[in-house]
Amino acid sequence: MQDKDAIAAVIRTYFDCMNESSAEKVREAFHSNARITGYLPDGLHEMTVEDFAQFVVSQQPSPKEKGDAEVLELVSLDIAGNTAVARVRDQYLGMNFLDTLSFLKIDSEWFIYNKLFHVESTL
């Protein structure tokens, strides 16, 4: 599998973890040392992978079960050796996000190592 396709698959798993409220998919997409950081309307949020997994699981019923529209757009992707940066636009919990995802390739597998999120607008 080409690096671009492998990264796209991780991005899909990342989106699915939120859409399906799946802690397992959070752990599949993110490196265990990753951080999830950004601003929500109530201020700065900083999370570990486990914090994020618990947050995602707490969203019940899941967006998929509620029938929320799936919005996922790969805005850009830059690959440099065993590192990459992607900008992804998605909808989650009534907000439009622009996420900056940094990736590391470890033992031939890509993982999200950092997520910075920005709320572009609310629905």
C-alpha positions in Angstrom: 0.0 0.0 0.0 1.3 3.4 -0.9 1.9 5.9 2.0 -0.8 8.2 0.8 -3.4 5.4 0.8 -2.2 4.1 4.2 -2.6 7.6 5.7 -6.0 8.0 4.1 -7.0 4.7 5.7 -5.9 6.0 9.1 -7.8 9.2 8.6 -10.9 7.1 7.8 -10.4 5.1 11.0 -10.0 8.4 12.9 -13.3 9.7 11.5 -15.0 6.4 12.2 -13.8 6.4 15.8 -15.8 9.6 16.4 -18.8 8.7 14.1 -19.2 5.3 15.8 -18.2 6.4 19.4 -15.4 3.7 19.3 -12.6 3.7 21.8 -11.0 0.8 19.9 -10.7 2.8 16.7 -9.3 5.8 18.6 -6.5 3.5 19.9 -6.0 2.0 16.3 -5.6 5.4 14.7 -3.5 7.3 17.3 -0.1 6.5 18.7 -0.3 5.9 22.4 1.8 9.0 23.2 -0.4 11.3 21.0 -2.0 14.4 22.2 -5.3 15.9 21.1 -5.4 19.7 21.6 -7.5 22.6 20.5 -10.2 25.2 21.3 -13.9 24.5 21.8 -16.3 27.3 22.4 -15.6 26.9 26.2 -11.8 27.2 25.9 -8.7 25.2 25.5 -8.9 21.4 25.7 -5.9 19.1 26.0 -6.3 15.3 26.0 -4.3 12.1 26.0 -5.4 9.3 23.7 -7.2 7.7 26.6 -9.0 10.9 27.5 -10.1 11.3 23.9 -11.2 7.6 23.7 -13.3 8.1 26.8 -14.8 11.3 25.4 -15.7 9.6 22.1 -17.3 6.6 23.9 -19.4 9.0 26.0 -21.2 10.3 22.9 -24.3 8.1 23.1 -26.0 7.4 20.9 -23.2 7.7 18.4 -23.4 10.2 15.6 -23.8 7.3 13.2 -26.7 5.8 15.2 -28.4 9.3 15.3 -28.1 9.4 11.5 -25.8 12.5 11.5 -24.4 13.4 8.0 -20.9 12.1 7.3 -18.7 15.1 6.4 -15.0 14.3 5.9 -12.7 16.1 3.5 -9.0 15.7 3.1 -7.9 19.3 2.5 -4.1 18.7 2.2 -1.5 16.0 2.8 2.3 16.5 2.9 4.5 13.5 3.3 8.2 13.8 4.2 9.9 10.4 4.7 8.4 8.8 7.8 6.4 11.9 8.8 3.3 13.5 7.4 0.9 16.3 8.0 -2.8 16.3 6.9 -5.5 18.9 7.2 -8.9 17.4 7.5 -12.3 19.1 7.6 -15.1 17.2 9.3 -18.3 17.6 11.2 -18.7 16.3 14.7 -21.2 17.1 17.5 -22.8 20.0 15.7 -19.5 21.7 14.8 -17.4 22.0 11.7 -13.8 21.3 12.5 -10.5 21.9 10.6 -8.1 19.4 12.1 -4.3 19.3 11.6 -3.1 15.8 12.0 0.6 14.9 12.3 1.7 11.3 11.5 4.6 9.1 12.2 5.4 5.9 10.3 6.6 3.2 12.8 7.5 -0.3 11.6 5.7 0.3 8.3 2.5 1.6 9.9 1.2 5.1 10.1 -0.2 6.6 13.3 -1.6 10.0 14.2 0.9 11.5 16.7 -0.7 14.9 17.3 -4.1 16.4 16.6 -4.7 20.1 16.7 -8.4 21.1 16.2 -10.1 24.3 15.3 -13.8 24.9 15.3 -14.7 26.7 12.1 -18.4 27.0 12.8 -21.3 25.5 14.6 -24.3 24.0 12.8 
